[in-house]
Amino acid sequence: MSDLYKPFDEQTTHSQNEEPIKPNPFEQTENPKQKPRKSAGFKSFLSMITAGVMGSALTLGAVTYKDSFDFLKGKPNADTNEYLNADELAASIVPTSNAGNTTVSLADIAEDASKAIVGIVNYQNQSNPFSGAQGTVQSGSGSGVIFKVDGNNAFIVTNNHVIEGATEVEISLYNGEKVKAEVVGADALTDLAVLKIDEKYATHTLEFGDSSGLRPGDQVMAIGNPLGLDLSRTVTQGIVSAIDREIAVETSAGEWELSVIQTDAAINPGNSGGALINTSGHVIGINSLKISDNGVEGLGFAIPSNDVVPIINELIENGKVERPYLGVSLTDLQEIPSVYLQSLPENVTDGTMVSYVEPNSAAAKAGLKQMDVIVAIDHDVVDNSSDLRKYMYSHLSEGDTATLKVYREGKEIEVDVNLDQSNSNTN
C-alpha cells in the first residue's frame, strides 16, 4: 500500500515540447572542498540528469489502482473553439465570511454541497505483455466539484494528477449515475484540470469563496471520495491550520512550489480534486495533497480558491495555461558532484546548469550552451531551476526579454533571451 503515496504517482507524461525527465546517475562521493580533474565524459551524462525529486512523504490524494503505471504520452486536447465566450463561462469568487454561521448547521451545508461533488475515474489503455492485446483499465480515482453550468455544458474542476494520462474519464454523480467526461484543459504545474459533462447531469453547483480572508482557526470541511468511490462524498471536519504555505512538488512538467492552505481536516487518497468548504458553504480550496509518514497526522493541503479561479478560467478559454518558454533542460548544482564543477568560482554554490538546449528555441537563439550555469534572471537570484521557472511564470510573458547571469567555463557573462510561448509547462 505504501506505493500509493509516491509524489505525483511518479508519472512520465510529457507534452510535445517537453524534454523527458530522466534518472540522475550521479552519486555525491567527492569532498566538496576538493577539485579533482574534470571527467571528459561529463557532457554525455547531462542528458540523463534531472532537476531533482521531492521527499517521498509528500503525497497526492489520488487513489492509484496499479503500483507502478507508465502513463501514456499526451492527453486529450480540448476543442478550444467551443469556449470562445469566456466571460459567460468564467468562474468567479463571491464575497464570503468564515466567522461562523449559526443559522445553518454544518450538516445542512455538507448535505447541500455534496450534491455538487463527483467521483472521477481515470481509465488508461494497457497492453497485455503476453498476448499483445490492448484494453482499457481503471488506473485511479479522485474527486471533483461542479462549479459552472453554461448552455449545454456543466464544468468540473479537479486535480491534474487525477486525470493525467487518461484515455477515458468517467464521472460518478451524486445519484449514482455514471457519465463520460471530456477534458477541457489541464495544467500540471498548478495541478488543476477542468472537465465538462452534459448540463442535464448537473443538478447542483458550488460557488468559490474568497480564500484571501482565511485565518488559522477558521472552521472548514473537506468533501470527497477517500480510498475510492465506495466511500464517496465523505465529509471530514477541521480547521485552517495555516495559510500561504509553499510546498515543493515534483510534477510531470518539472519542479514547482505550490501555494496551499494547510488544514487538519482528514484528506486521504481519493480526496484529490474535492472541495474544502467554509461555513458559508463556499469552496475556498481544492484538496490536493497531504503529508504521509509514520507519526504524522492532520497535515493536509488545498489549493486556495483565489489561485484556482484564474487558472480554470484560462483552461476554459484556451485549453491550456500559456507561459513563456526558454527551451532548456536544467540540473541544479546541488545535484552535481563537485568533480564536475571545478571551473566555477568557489563562491558560486547555487544555481542551475543547462543540460540540454532545444534547437531553434529562445535559448538556442540567444546563444545559451550546454553546461552554462544560470545564477540570476533580471538580477533576481536563481538558486535552483524552480526559482528560474517561478520568476519566468510570475513576471514574464511571451515576447519579453530576460537577462540571464551565466557562468560559462568559469567566466561570468550576461545573455539576453527573447522568450517564446510554449504549449507545454517546461522551461
Secondary structure, 3 states (H helix, E strand, C coil): CHHHHCHHHHCCCCCCCCCCCCCCCCCCCCCCCCCCCCCCCHHHHHCCCCCCCCCCCEEECCEECCCCCCCCCCCCCCCHHHHCCHHHHCCCEECCCCCCCCCCCHHHHHHHHHCCEEEEEEEEEEECCCCCCEEEEEEEEEEEEEEEEECCEEEEEECHHHHCCCCEEEEECCCCCEEEEEEEEEECCCCEEEEEEEHHHCCCCCCEECHHHCCCCCEEEEEECCCCHHHCCEEEEEEEEEEEEEEEEEECCEEEEEEEEEECCCCCCCCCCCEEECCCCCEEEEEEEEECCCCCCCCEEEEEHHHHHHHHHHHHHHCCCCEEECCEEEEEHHHCCHHHCCCCCCCCCCCEEEEEECCCCHHHHHCCCCCCEEEEECCEECCCHHHHHHHHHHHCCCCCEEEEEEEECCEEEEEEEECEEECCCCC
